[in-house]
Amino acid sequence: MRIQNKGFFSQNFIVQNAGLLVAILLVGFLYGTVIRPKARELEITNRLLQAESTETDFTPQRSIFIILKDFEQQACLTLMVWAIIILSYKLYLVAQERKLLKIKFIQIEEGERIIPADALDHYREVEGVVSQNESWRNRLLPEVISIGLHRFHSTNAIQDVVSAVRERTDLAAEELDSDLSLVRYIAWAIPSVGFIGTVRGIGEALGQANRAIQGDIEGVTSALGLAFNSTFVALLLSIVLMFIMHMLQSRQEGFVLEVENYCREKLVGVMKIPVRQDKLLPFA
């Protein structure tokens, strides 16, 4: 599969690094042009309304822009966009792999069986189909079919083919799972960044305790707003990210099972060990 290409300048490596760059630029542009300007406008409006209001229980306007305006929330959103880019790429790869399940790699007539003597010819047939479509070169399904035919030709045992198919699909499942390590790190980092904002906000609030005692609580409320907003945004994004990652893992596991079923029905199911004629002769 494509996930085997893990070196520098591989497609997986380029997508991860390009995704990080795109996430930083996109979120930075959004904050510089929309979120922070809108948040400043709302803060100024709230101060003016509070100064003009004669009510003691004045409640300032709340907005998504005020909740997202701080640097911790920006970092969380950047990590979230980066993870979504990576997960979208992996979902695309799974969709491309599943398209091959509709391809008939072994051309045999109905009722025909593959015997060990013909397995090598069918192996070359599969290789020929793959060579005509270079994008299929590192796909799982043709690789598993080729492994099964080669093992059948070498061992003349259908059980060995079943074991070879299962070993390769199990390895593919492990590779797909390990390939999500970066996304798991991002899912851990997002709430951690949120807690950093919480600690920073509480620290700022404690530093302005003297002003609060004197009656000026604006600095304390602003700092506590940072603390709670950063945690709120981080936990919310973490929940969404974990859901998307769970959906990807379900599709990957389902794809591996579909490959096993395909090989069981259209490869192992049409194999046959011919009966030797000398075994049918009676003893003299």
Residue pairs with C-beta under 8 A, 6 or more apart in sequence:
1 93
1 97
1 138
1 139
1 140
1 143
1 172
1 175
1 176
2 11
2 12
2 93
2 138
2 139
3 12
3 93
3 175
3 176
3 179
4 138
4 175
5 11
5 12
5 138
6 12
6 13
7 13
12 179
15 85
15 86
15 89
16 86
16 182
19 82
19 85
19 86
19 89
20 82
22 81
22 85
23 78
23 79
23 81
23 82
23 85
24 78
26 81
27 74
27 77
27 78
27 81
28 74
28 78
31 68
31 69
31 74
34 65
35 65
35 68
35 69
36 65
36 69
38 63
38 65
39 63
39 65
39 66
39 68
39 69
42 61
42 63
42 65
42 66
43 66
45 61
46 60
46 61
49 58
49 60
49 61
50 58
50 60
66 225
66 229
67 73
67 229
67 232
67 233
68 74
68 77
68 229
68 233
70 197
70 226
70 229
70 230
71 197
72 193
72 194
72 196
72 197
72 200
72 226
72 230
72 233
72 234
73 197
73 229
73 230
73 233
73 234
75 193
76 190
76 193
76 194
76 230
76 233
76 234
76 237
77 233
77 237
79 186
79 189
79 190
79 193
79 237
80 186
80 190
80 237
80 240
80 241
82 186
83 183
83 186
83 187
83 241
83 244
83 245
84 241
84 244
86 182
86 183
87 183
87 244
87 245
87 248
90 179
90 180
90 248
90 252
91 248
91 251
94 248
94 251
94 252
94 255
96 139
97 139
97 140
97 141
97 255
98 255
98 258
100 136
100 139
100 141
100 142
101 141
101 258
101 259
101 262
103 129
103 141
104 266
105 125
105 126
105 129
105 141
105 142
105 145
106 114
106 122
106 125
106 126
106 145
106 266
106 267
106 270
107 125
108 114
108 122
108 270
112 270
113 270
113 271
113 272
114 122
114 149
114 152
114 267
114 270
114 271
114 272
115 271
115 272
115 273
115 274
116 152
116 153
116 156
116 273
119 149
119 150
119 152
119 153
120 149
120 150
120 153
122 149
123 146
123 149
123 150
123 153
126 142
126 145
126 146
126 149
127 146
129 136
129 142
130 136
130 137
130 142
136 142
140 168
140 169
140 172
140 256
140 259
141 259
141 262
143 168
144 165
144 168
144 169
144 259
144 263
145 263
145 267
147 164
147 165
147 168
148 161
148 164
148 165
148 263
148 267
148 268
149 267
151 160
151 161
151 164
152 158
152 160
152 161
152 271
155 161
156 273
157 273
158 268
158 271
158 273
161 267
161 268
161 271
162 264
162 268
165 260
165 263
165 264
165 267
165 268
166 260
169 256
169 259
169 260
172 256
172 259
173 252
173 253
173 256
176 252
176 256
177 249
177 252
180 245
180 248
180 249
183 241
183 245
184 245
186 241
187 238
187 241
187 242
187 245
190 234
190 237
190 238
190 241
191 234
191 235
191 238
192 234
193 230
193 234
194 230
194 231
194 232
194 233
194 234
194 235
195 230
195 231
195 234
196 230
197 226
197 227
197 229
197 230
197 231
197 234
198 227
198 228
198 230
198 231
199 227
200 226
200 227
200 230
201 223
201 224
201 225
201 226
201 227
201 228
201 230
202 223
202 224
202 227
203 223
204 219
204 222
204 223
204 226
205 219
205 220
205 223
205 224
205 227
207 223
208 219
208 220
208 223
209 220
211 217
211 219
211 220
212 219
212 220
